[in-house]
Amino acid sequence: MIDLVVPVLFLGLGIVLLTISSNKTVDHSITLACNWKVPPILIGLVLVSIGTDLPEIMNSIISSSLGHGNINVGDSIGSAFAQLTLVLGITALSLKQFKVNRKEVFAIGAATLLALILSFFSIEDGYISRINGFFLIISWFLFILIIKTITEKEFSCPLAPKRSVRNFIMLILGFVGVAVGTYMVINAILELTRIFNISELIASFFIAAVGTSLPELAVTITAIRKGQHALAIGDIMGSSLVDASLSIGIGPLLFPTIVSGESAIATLFYTIFAVLIVMLLLSLRGKVDKKVGIICLSLYLFSYGLLFLS
């Protein structure tokens, strides 16, 4: 019993630390961005999405360095999937409907699809090399440049300005908290997979990905309540893009790693399918409402059929 209690406790504490640290990091990142007068959709797409994706990014580096590539792939792909289904679904059902820019949603969704396809070609041989990691990271920069050309240029700062020195200090502390929390989560997952004899990739896809997606859920709901809809949708979709490219690639860039099992391909294909459905749904409807929420949560629940492949 003790063998089970300890990893579960570490998993819970790690997720709590990740959530708190990521939110603090995001708040101070947004404040710094406000001083540069960056449009809300770009704040969400670039700064906030990277801030809330720090758990996945650190997970990629740490798990790859430990030789557990399946945890990197499972968490990164699982987070991209969870954010566009579970997080968006909960948000849509718990808050009032809001409109989205069809063109921006389609552009970000298409970029995420291309990134996921690139990820497929990177892992199909069962090994993610430094070159694979490099191209995944570069693809994120290219996608951002393309998306930037079609985003709205209107500026609206979501937070009041604060002192820059304090922001940088809090930003660094946030990074440290994320790193420690990620290390706790990874070790807890490794122990749980050993105890229950389940695939590391499946455990990461369904357990770690939900935990590391909590910052996106918290930030998205807070942003919408403050009327920052562009910031919210930029974070949700931007985080999925980060996961599908920058997050999954940064670990292997430093530590090339092996990926094994049919589960990796199965989860990736289902994620591509889900992203396509959500992208078309939002692009055609031009809003996030209860119907979108039901469809997104249904896509998430159907994914549990992948457990039979583990």
Buried (B, 14 or more C-beta within 10 A) or exposed (E): EEEEEEBEEBBBBBBBBBBBBBBBBBBBBBBBBBEEEBBBBBBBBBBBBBBBBBBBBBBBBBBBEBEBBBBBBBBBBBBBBBBBBBBBBBBBBEBEEBEBBBEBBBBBBBBBBBBBEBBBEBBEEEBBBEEBBBBBBEBBEBBBEEBBEEBEEEEEBBBEEBEEEEBEEBBEBBBEBBBBBBBBBBBBBBBBBEEEEBBBBBBBBBBBBBBBBBBBBBBBBBBBEEEBBBBBBBBBBBBBBBBBBBBBBBBBBEBBBBBBBEBBBBBBEBBBBBBBBBBEBBBEBEBBBEBBBEBBBEBBEEBEEBEEBB
